[in-house]
Amino acid sequence: MQFDLRIAIGALFTVYGVLLALYGALGDKVQYARSLGFNVNLIWGVVLLVFGLCMLLVRRRERKNS
């Protein structure tokens, strides 16, 4: 079995994305007044989560085709 970096990167970004999205969703809404009302933690948490899941999905598809 060969080491694939996409698994480690995908897992790392997925975990960080979940943590950041949860912090953004459950955090204090007052702190987002400085960012024009945008919940930056929630937005970037979702972005990281999607990227991590895409990395894991690409690895799964490639493994399935081989």
PDB file of N, CA, C and O in Angstrom:
ATOM      1  N   MET A   1       0.845  -1.181   0.000  1.00  0.00           N
ATOM      2  CA  MET A   1       0.000   0.000   0.000  1.00  0.00           C
ATOM      3  C   MET A   1       0.887   1.239   0.000  1.00  0.00           C
ATOM      4  O   MET A   1       1.826   1.360   0.787  1.00  0.00           O
ATOM      5  N   GLN A   2       0.561   2.146  -0.900  1.00  0.00           N
ATOM      6  CA  GLN A   2       1.346   3.360  -1.060  1.00  0.00           C
ATOM      7  C   GLN A   2       0.745   4.501  -0.248  1.00  0.00           C
ATOM      8  O   GLN A   2      -0.473   4.598  -0.101  1.00  0.00           O
ATOM      9  N   PHE A   3       1.603   5.353   0.270  1.00  0.00           N
ATOM     10  CA  PHE A   3       1.139   6.509   1.036  1.00  0.00           C
ATOM     11  C   PHE A   3       0.585   7.556   0.076  1.00  0.00           C
ATOM     12  O   PHE A   3       1.242   7.917  -0.900  1.00  0.00           O
ATOM     13  N   ASP A   4      -0.606   8.037   0.347  1.00  0.00           N
ATOM     14  CA  ASP A   4      -1.218   9.065  -0.483  1.00  0.00           C
ATOM     15  C   ASP A   4      -1.448  10.299   0.377  1.00  0.00           C
ATOM     16  O   ASP A   4      -2.153  10.249   1.385  1.00  0.00           O
ATOM     17  N   LEU A   5      -0.857  11.381  -0.028  1.00  0.00           N
ATOM     18  CA  LEU A   5      -0.927  12.615   0.738  1.00  0.00           C
ATOM     19  C   LEU A   5      -2.340  13.213   0.741  1.00  0.00           C
ATOM     20  O   LEU A   5      -2.687  13.981   1.639  1.00  0.00           O
ATOM     21  N   ARG A   6      -3.142  12.866  -0.247  1.00  0.00           N
ATOM     22  CA  ARG A   6      -4.505  13.406  -0.312  1.00  0.00           C
ATOM     23  C   ARG A   6      -5.358  12.951   0.866  1.00  0.00           C
ATOM     24  O   ARG A   6      -6.265  13.670   1.286  1.00  0.00           O
ATOM     25  N   ILE A   7      -5.082  11.786   1.393  1.00  0.00           N
ATOM     26  CA  ILE A   7      -5.852  11.314   2.550  1.00  0.00           C
ATOM     27  C   ILE A   7      -5.544  12.185   3.767  1.00  0.00           C
ATOM     28  O   ILE A   7      -6.458  12.623   4.467  1.00  0.00           O
ATOM     29  N   ALA A   8      -4.281  12.430   4.014  1.00  0.00           N
ATOM     30  CA  ALA A   8      -3.892  13.252   5.167  1.00  0.00           C
ATOM     31  C   ALA A   8      -4.373  14.695   5.012  1.00  0.00           C
ATOM     32  O   ALA A   8      -4.892  15.282   5.961  1.00  0.00           O
ATOM     33  N   ILE A   9      -4.203  15.258   3.830  1.00  0.00           N
ATOM     34  CA  ILE A   9      -4.634  16.638   3.595  1.00  0.00           C
ATOM     35  C   ILE A   9      -6.150  16.736   3.678  1.00  0.00           C
ATOM     36  O   ILE A   9      -6.682  17.661   4.293  1.00  0.00           O
ATOM     37  N   GLY A  10      -6.842  15.793   3.067  1.00  0.00           N
ATOM     38  CA  GLY A  10      -8.305  15.804   3.101  1.00  0.00           C
ATOM     39  C   GLY A  10      -8.846  15.679   4.506  1.00  0.00           C
ATOM     40  O   GLY A  10      -9.780  16.388   4.881  1.00  0.00           O
ATOM     41  N   ALA A  11      -8.270  14.787   5.285  1.00  0.00           N
ATOM     42  CA  ALA A  11      -8.720  14.610   6.671  1.00  0.00           C
ATOM     43  C   ALA A  11      -8.431  15.856   7.501  1.00  0.00           C
ATOM     44  O   ALA A  11      -9.272  16.283   8.292  1.00  0.00           O
ATOM     45  N   LEU A  12      -7.255  16.436   7.326  1.00  0.00           N
ATOM     46  CA  LEU A  12      -6.881  17.626   8.088  1.00  0.00           C
ATOM     47  C   LEU A  12      -7.809  18.791   7.771  1.00  0.00           C
ATOM     48  O   LEU A  12      -8.322  19.437   8.685  1.00  0.00           O
ATOM     49  N   PHE A  13      -8.029  19.066   6.499  1.00  0.00           N
ATOM     50  CA  PHE A  13      -8.890  20.173   6.121  1.00  0.00           C
ATOM     51  C   PHE A  13     -10.337  19.917   6.521  1.00  0.00           C
ATOM     52  O   PHE A  13     -11.054  20.856   6.869  1.00  0.00           O
ATOM     53  N   THR A  14     -10.777  18.671   6.476  1.00  0.00           N
ATOM     54  CA  THR A  14     -12.137  18.350   6.887  1.00  0.00           C
ATOM     55  C   THR A  14     -12.329  18.599   8.378  1.00  0.00           C
ATOM     56  O   THR A  14     -13.330  19.190   8.783  1.00  0.00           O
ATOM     57  N   VAL A  15     -11.393  18.161   9.184  1.00  0.00           N
ATOM     58  CA  VAL A  15     -11.493  18.369  10.632  1.00  0.00           C
ATOM     59  C   VAL A  15     -11.435  19.856  10.964  1.00  0.00           C
ATOM     60  O   VAL A  15     -12.244  20.342  11.754  1.00  0.00           O
ATOM     61  N   TYR A  16     -10.483  20.591  10.369  1.00  0.00           N
ATOM     62  CA  TYR A  16     -10.400  22.034  10.623  1.00  0.00           C
ATOM     63  C   TYR A  16     -11.650  22.753  10.136  1.00  0.00           C
ATOM     64  O   TYR A  16     -12.115  23.691  10.783  1.00  0.00           O
ATOM     65  N   GLY A  17     -12.193  22.327   9.011  1.00  0.00           N
ATOM     66  CA  GLY A  17     -13.406  22.942   8.487  1.00  0.00           C
ATOM     67  C   GLY A  17     -14.589  22.746   9.406  1.00  0.00           C
ATOM     68  O   GLY A  17     -15.358  23.677   9.646  1.00  0.00           O
ATOM     69  N   VAL A  18     -14.739  21.532   9.923  1.00  0.00           N
ATOM     70  CA  VAL A  18     -15.845  21.257  10.854  1.00  0.00           C
ATOM     71  C   VAL A  18     -15.688  22.098  12.118  1.00  0.00           C
ATOM     72  O   VAL A  18     -16.653  22.702  12.587  1.00  0.00           O
ATOM     73  N   LEU A  19     -14.487  22.138  12.665  1.00  0.00           N
ATOM     74  CA  LEU A  19     -14.258  22.912  13.890  1.00  0.00           C
ATOM     75  C   LEU A  19     -14.520  24.401  13.677  1.00  0.00           C
ATOM     76  O   LEU A  19     -15.163  25.047  14.504  1.00  0.00           O
ATOM     77  N   LEU A  20     -14.025  24.939  12.572  1.00  0.00           N
ATOM     78  CA  LEU A  20     -14.197  26.366  12.310  1.00  0.00           C
ATOM     79  C   LEU A  20     -15.653  26.703  12.005  1.00  0.00           C
ATOM     80  O   LEU A  20     -16.154  27.744  12.431  1.00  0.00           O
ATOM     81  N   ALA A  21     -16.328  25.832  11.273  1.00  0.00           N
ATOM     82  CA  ALA A  21     -17.742  26.075  10.978  1.00  0.00           C
ATOM     83  C   ALA A  21     -18.587  26.001  12.253  1.00  0.00           C
ATOM     84  O   ALA A  21     -19.502  26.804  12.435  1.00  0.00           O
ATOM     85  N   LEU A  22     -18.293  25.060  13.118  1.00  0.00           N
ATOM     86  CA  LEU A  22     -19.013  24.985  14.387  1.00  0.00           C
ATOM     87  C   LEU A  22     -18.755  26.210  15.251  1.00  0.00           C
ATOM     88  O   LEU A  22     -19.674  26.736  15.879  1.00  0.00           O
ATOM     89  N   TYR A  23     -17.513  26.660  15.282  1.00  0.00           N
ATOM     90  CA  TYR A  23     -17.194  27.865  16.047  1.00  0.00           C
ATOM     91  C   TYR A  23     -17.936  29.070  15.478  1.00  0.00           C
ATOM     92  O   TYR A  23     -18.432  29.911  16.229  1.00  0.00           O
ATOM     93  N   GLY A  24     -18.010  29.150  14.159  1.00  0.00           N
ATOM     94  CA  GLY A  24     -18.729  30.258  13.543  1.00  0.00           C
ATOM     95  C   GLY A  24     -20.225  30.183  13.773  1.00  0.00           C
ATOM     96  O   GLY A  24     -20.878  31.207  13.972  1.00  0.00           O
ATOM     97  N   ALA A  25     -20.771  28.977  13.746  1.00  0.00           N
ATOM     98  CA  ALA A  25     -22.211  28.821  13.913  1.00  0.00           C
ATOM     99  C   ALA A  25     -22.645  29.009  15.363  1.00  0.00           C
ATOM    100  O   ALA A  25     -23.720  29.547  15.627  1.00  0.00           O
ATOM    101  N   LEU A  26     -21.816  28.568  16.296  1.00  0.00           N
ATOM    102  CA  LEU A  26     -22.199  28.611  17.707  1.00  0.00           C
ATOM    103  C   LEU A  26     -21.568  29.772  18.473  1.00  0.00           C
ATOM    104  O   LEU A  26     -21.874  29.981  19.647  1.00  0.00           O
ATOM    105  N   GLY A  27     -20.691  30.524  17.815  1.00  0.00           N
ATOM    106  CA  GLY A  27     -19.974  31.603  18.494  1.00  0.00           C
ATOM    107  C   GLY A  27     -20.835  32.840  18.703  1.00  0.00           C
ATOM    108  O   GLY A  27     -21.998  32.891  18.304  1.00  0.00           O
ATOM    109  N   ASP A  28     -20.235  33.824  19.334  1.00  0.00           N
ATOM    110  CA  ASP A  28     -20.898  35.085  19.639  1.00  0.00           C
ATOM    111  C   ASP A  28     -21.051  35.915  18.367  1.00  0.00           C
ATOM    112  O   ASP A  28     -20.078  36.144  17.649  1.00  0.00           O
ATOM    113  N   LYS A  29     -22.258  36.357  18.094  1.00  0.00           N
ATOM    114  CA  LYS A  29     -22.550  37.114  16.866  1.00  0.00           C
ATOM    115  C   LYS A  29     -22.026  38.545  16.918  1.00  0.00           C
ATOM    116  O   LYS A  29     -21.880  39.185  15.876  1.00  0.00           O
ATOM    117  N   VAL A  30     -21.745  39.051  18.106  1.00  0.00           N
ATOM    118  CA  VAL A  30     -21.287  40.435  18.254  1.00  0.00           C
ATOM    119  C   VAL A  30     -19.896  40.624  17.645  1.00  0.00           C
ATOM    120  O   VAL A  30     -19.581  41.713  17.166  1.00  0.00           O
ATOM    121  N   GLN A  31     -19.077  39.603  17.656  1.00  0.00           N
ATOM    122  CA  GLN A  31     -17.711  39.747  17.162  1.00  0.00           C
ATOM    123  C   GLN A  31     -17.646  39.933  15.645  1.00  0.00           C
ATOM    124  O   GLN A  31     -16.590  40.288  15.120  1.00  0.00           O
ATOM    125  N   TYR A  32     -18.747  39.702  14.933  1.00  0.00           N
ATOM    126  CA  TYR A  32     -18.746  39.837  13.482  1.00  0.00           C
ATOM    127  C   TYR A  32     -19.132  41.238  13.032  1.00  0.00           C
ATOM    128  O   TYR A  32     -19.260  41.477  11.831  1.00  0.00           O
ATOM    129  N   ALA A  33     -19.319  42.156  13.947  1.00  0.00           N
ATOM    130  CA  ALA A  33     -19.641  43.539  13.593  1.00  0.00           C
ATOM    131  C   ALA A  33     -18.471  44.192  12.863  1.00  0.00           C
ATOM    132  O   ALA A  33     -18.670  45.040  11.992  1.00  0.00           O
ATOM    133  N   ARG A  34     -17.251  43.795  13.220  1.00  0.00           N
ATOM    134  CA  ARG A  34     -16.071  44.380  12.570  1.00  0.00           C
ATOM    135  C   ARG A  34     -15.893  43.889  11.145  1.00  0.00           C
ATOM    136  O   ARG A  34     -15.217  44.543  10.351  1.00  0.00           O
ATOM    137  N   SER A  35     -16.481  42.755  10.804  1.00  0.00           N
ATOM    138  CA  SER A  35     -16.352  42.212   9.447  1.00  0.00           C
ATOM    139  C   SER A  35     -17.614  42.470   8.627  1.00  0.00           C
ATOM    140  O   SER A  35     -18.003  41.651   7.794  1.00  0.00           O
ATOM    141  N   LEU A  36     -18.250  43.620   8.872  1.00  0.00           N
ATOM    142  CA  LEU A  36     -19.444  44.066   8.157  1.00  0.00           C
ATOM    143  C   LEU A  36     -20.603  43.081   8.283  1.00  0.00           C
ATOM    144  O   LEU A  36     -21.450  42.996   7.394  1.00  0.00           O
ATOM    145  N   GLY A  37     -20.638  42.352   9.368  1.00  0.00           N
ATOM    146  CA  GLY A  37     -21.729  41.428   9.622  1.00  0.00           C
ATOM    147  C   GLY A  37     -21.559  40.054   9.006  1.00  0.00           C
ATOM    148  O   GLY A  37     -22.424  39.194   9.174  1.00  0.00           O
ATOM    149  N   PHE A  38     -20.458  39.829   8.293  1.00  0.00           N
ATOM    150  CA  PHE A  38     -20.205  38.520   7.701  1.00  0.00           C
ATOM    151  C   PHE A  38     -19.612  37.581   8.739  1.00  0.00           C
ATOM    152  O   PHE A  38     -18.703  37.958   9.479  1.00  0.00           O
ATOM    153  N   ASN A  39     -20.121  36.378   8.791  1.00  0.00           N
ATOM    154  CA  ASN A  39     -19.599  35.370   9.702  1.00  0.00           C
ATOM    155  C   ASN A  39     -18.434  34.667   8.984  1.00  0.00           C
ATOM    156  O   ASN A  39     -18.614  33.624   8.355  1.00  0.00           O
ATOM    157  N   VAL A  40     -17.270  35.249   9.091  1.00  0.00           N
ATOM    158  CA  VAL A  40     -16.095  34.788   8.352  1.00  0.00           C
ATOM    159  C   VAL A  40     -15.692  33.382   8.777  1.00  0.00           C
ATOM    160  O   VAL A  40     -15.270  32.583   7.942  1.00  0.00           O
ATOM    161  N   ASN A  41     -15.815  33.078  10.040  1.00  0.00           N
ATOM    162  CA  ASN A  41     -15.458  31.738  10.510  1.00  0.00           C
ATOM    163  C   ASN A  41     -16.358  30.671   9.908  1.00  0.00           C
ATOM    164  O   ASN A  41     -15.889  29.598   9.529  1.00  0.00           O
ATOM    165  N   LEU A  42     -17.629  30.959   9.821  1.00  0.00           N
ATOM    166  CA  LEU A  42     -18.560  30.004   9.230  1.00  0.00           C
ATOM    167  C   LEU A  42     -18.294  29.833   7.733  1.00  0.00           C
ATOM    168  O   LEU A  42     -18.289  28.711   7.227  1.00  0.00           O
ATOM    169  N   ILE A  43     -18.076  30.928   7.036  1.00  0.00           N
ATOM    170  CA  ILE A  43     -17.823  30.876   5.593  1.00  0.00           C
ATOM    171  C   ILE A  43     -16.560  30.077   5.301  1.00  0.00           C
ATOM    172  O   ILE A  43     -16.590  29.160   4.480  1.00  0.00           O
ATOM    173  N   TRP A  44     -15.466  30.403   5.951  1.00  0.00           N
ATOM    174  CA  TRP A  44     -14.211  29.701   5.684  1.00  0.00           C
ATOM    175  C   TRP A  44     -14.219  28.281   6.236  1.00  0.00           C
ATOM    176  O   TRP A  44     -13.521  27.411   5.716  1.00  0.00           O
ATOM    177  N   GLY A  45     -14.986  28.043   7.266  1.00  0.00           N
ATOM    178  CA  GLY A  45     -15.130  26.676   7.748  1.00  0.00           C
ATOM    179  C   GLY A  45     -15.799  25.789   6.715  1.00  0.00           C
ATOM    180  O   GLY A  45     -15.391  24.646   6.508  1.00  0.00           O
ATOM    181  N   VAL A  46     -16.820  26.316   6.070  1.00  0.00           N
ATOM    182  CA  VAL A  46     -17.495  25.561   5.018  1.00  0.00           C
ATOM    183  C   VAL A  46     -16.569  25.370   3.816  1.00  0.00           C
ATOM    184  O   VAL A  46     -16.556  24.299   3.210  1.00  0.00           O
ATOM    185  N   VAL A  47     -15.800  26.396   3.471  1.00  0.00           N
ATOM    186  CA  VAL A  47     -14.844  26.281   2.361  1.00  0.00           C
ATOM    187  C   VAL A  47     -13.810  25.193   2.657  1.00  0.00           C
ATOM    188  O   VAL A  47     -13.528  24.359   1.797  1.00  0.00           O
ATOM    189  N   LEU A  48     -13.253  25.195   3.846  1.00  0.00           N
ATOM    190  CA  LEU A  48     -12.273  24.169   4.218  1.00  0.00           C
ATOM    191  C   LEU A  48     -12.894  22.782   4.234  1.00  0.00           C
ATOM    192  O   LEU A  48     -12.265  21.813   3.808  1.00  0.00           O
ATOM    193  N   LEU A  49     -14.117  22.681   4.719  1.00  0.00           N
ATOM    194  CA  LEU A  49     -14.813  21.405   4.754  1.00  0.00           C
ATOM    195  C   LEU A  49     -15.046  20.859   3.347  1.00  0.00           C
ATOM    196  O   LEU A  49     -14.820  19.676   3.096  1.00  0.00           O
ATOM    197  N   VAL A  50     -15.491  21.706   2.440  1.00  0.00           N
ATOM    198  CA  VAL A  50     -15.732  21.279   1.060  1.00  0.00           C
ATOM    199  C   VAL A  50     -14.422  20.863   0.395  1.00  0.00           C
ATOM    200  O   VAL A  50     -14.383  19.852  -0.306  1.00  0.00           O
ATOM    201  N   PHE A  51     -13.354  21.624   0.604  1.00  0.00           N
ATOM    202  CA  PHE A  51     -12.064  21.275   0.020  1.00  0.00           C
ATOM    203  C   PHE A  51     -11.563  19.934   0.547  1.00  0.00           C
ATOM    204  O   PHE A  51     -11.086  19.097  -0.220  1.00  0.00           O
ATOM    205  N   GLY A  52     -11.673  19.736   1.846  1.00  0.00           N
ATOM    206  CA  GLY A  52     -11.231  18.473   2.433  1.00  0.00           C
ATOM    207  C   GLY A  52     -12.025  17.290   1.917  1.00  0.00           C
ATOM    208  O   GLY A  52     -11.460  16.235   1.630  1.00  0.00           O
ATOM    209  N   LEU A  53     -13.335  17.460   1.798  1.00  0.00           N
ATOM    210  CA  LEU A  53     -14.167  16.378   1.275  1.00  0.00           C
ATOM    211  C   LEU A  53     -13.880  16.112  -0.200  1.00  0.00           C
ATOM    212  O   LEU A  53     -13.939  14.965  -0.643  1.00  0.00           O
ATOM    213  N   CYS A  54     -13.571  17.153  -0.957  1.00  0.00           N
ATOM    214  CA  CYS A  54     -13.194  16.966  -2.366  1.00  0.00           C
ATOM    215  C   CYS A  54     -11.898  16.174  -2.490  1.00  0.00           C
ATOM    216  O   CYS A  54     -11.780  15.305  -3.353  1.00  0.00           O
ATOM    217  N   MET A  55     -10.936  16.470  -1.638  1.00  0.00           N
ATOM    218  CA  MET A  55      -9.673  15.727  -1.669  1.00  0.00           C
ATOM    219  C   MET A  55      -9.913  14.250  -1.369  1.00  0.00           C
ATOM    220  O   MET A  55      -9.338  13.382  -2.026  1.00  0.00           O
ATOM    221  N   LEU A  56     -10.751  13.961  -0.389  1.00  0.00           N
ATOM    222  CA  LEU A  56     -11.045  12.575  -0.053  1.00  0.00           C
ATOM    223  C   LEU A  56     -11.849  11.894  -1.166  1.00  0.00           C
ATOM    224  O   LEU A  56     -11.660  10.708  -1.434  1.00  0.00           O
ATOM    225  N   LEU A  57     -12.731  12.635  -1.800  1.00  0.00           N
ATOM    226  CA  LEU A  57     -13.525  12.077  -2.887  1.00  0.00           C
ATOM    227  C   LEU A  57     -12.661  11.759  -4.106  1.00  0.00           C
ATOM    228  O   LEU A  57     -12.853  10.726  -4.747  1.00  0.00           O
ATOM    229  N   VAL A  58     -11.718  12.630  -4.428  1.00  0.00           N
ATOM    230  CA  VAL A  58     -10.809  12.376  -5.556  1.00  0.00           C
ATOM    231  C   VAL A  58      -9.987  11.126  -5.290  1.00  0.00           C
ATOM    232  O   VAL A  58      -9.789  10.309  -6.189  1.00  0.00           O
ATOM    233  N   ARG A  59      -9.515  10.975  -4.085  1.00  0.00           N
ATOM    234  CA  ARG A  59      -8.738   9.790  -3.727  1.00  0.00           C
ATOM    235  C   ARG A  59      -9.598   8.528  -3.844  1.00  0.00           C
ATOM    236  O   ARG A  59      -9.132   7.500  -4.335  1.00  0.00           O
ATOM    237  N   ARG A  60     -10.830   8.608  -3.400  1.00  0.00           N
ATOM    238  CA  ARG A  60     -11.715   7.440  -3.458  1.00  0.00           C
ATOM    239  C   ARG A  60     -12.037   7.053  -4.898  1.00  0.00           C
ATOM    240  O   ARG A  60     -12.053   5.871  -5.240  1.00  0.00           O
ATOM    241  N   ARG A  61     -12.292   8.053  -5.737  1.00  0.00           N
ATOM    242  CA  ARG A  61     -12.585   7.773  -7.145  1.00  0.00           C
ATOM    243  C   ARG A  61     -11.391   7.155  -7.860  1.00  0.00           C
ATOM    244  O   ARG A  61     -11.538   6.208  -8.634  1.00  0.00           O
ATOM    245  N   GLU A  62     -10.210   7.700  -7.593  1.00  0.00           N
ATOM    246  CA  GLU A  62      -9.006   7.165  -8.243  1.00  0.00           C
ATOM    247  C   GLU A  62      -8.750   5.743  -7.802  1.00  0.00           C
ATOM    248  O   GLU A  62      -8.360   4.903  -8.613  1.00  0.00           O
ATOM    249  N   ARG A  63      -8.961   5.462  -6.537  1.00  0.00           N
ATOM    250  CA  ARG A  63      -8.745   4.121  -6.014  1.00  0.00           C
ATOM    251  C   ARG A  63      -9.758   3.131  -6.598  1.00  0.00           C
ATOM    252  O   ARG A  63      -9.438   1.970  -6.854  1.00  0.00           O
ATOM    253  N   LYS A  64     -10.996   3.622  -6.805  1.00  0.00           N
ATOM    254  CA  LYS A  64     -12.038   2.778  -7.367  1.00  0.00           C
ATOM    255  C   LYS A  64     -11.751   2.443  -8.831  1.00  0.00           C
ATOM    256  O   LYS A  64     -12.058   1.337  -9.276  1.00  0.00           O
ATOM    257  N   ASN A  65     -11.170   3.377  -9.585  1.00  0.00           N
ATOM    258  CA  ASN A  65     -10.866   3.156 -10.999  1.00  0.00           C
ATOM    259  C   ASN A  65      -9.641   2.300 -11.220  1.00  0.00           C
ATOM    260  O   ASN A  65      -9.468   1.755 -12.310  1.00  0.00           O
ATOM    261  N   SER A  66      -8.800   2.165 -10.244  1.00  0.00           N
ATOM    262  CA  SER A  66      -7.556   1.392 -10.408  1.00  0.00           C
ATOM    263  C   SER A  66      -7.768  -0.078 -10.216  1.00  0.00           C
ATOM    264  O   SER A  66      -6.821  -0.858 -10.322  1.00  0.00           O
TER     265      SER A  66
END
